[in-house]
């Protein structure tokens, strides 16, 4: 993992959906907007923090193995000069 260039720390759905209210099998569709970083390749990671302590909660893969650092890699973002120009118009 490299340097953190952006992060979001709040409940899902713009702070309106506390995890304590979630039930097994619930699905949330949420989005968060960040400023566009400089051109390059970026890994996108997600994790859940304990609200009081700030500690990251354990994360497990589909085989039941605990992942290090309490983070799950959820994708890759490619920013190009063309994408930066398109968003600036």
Order of alpha helices (4+ residues) and beta strands (2+ residues): alpha-beta-beta-alpha
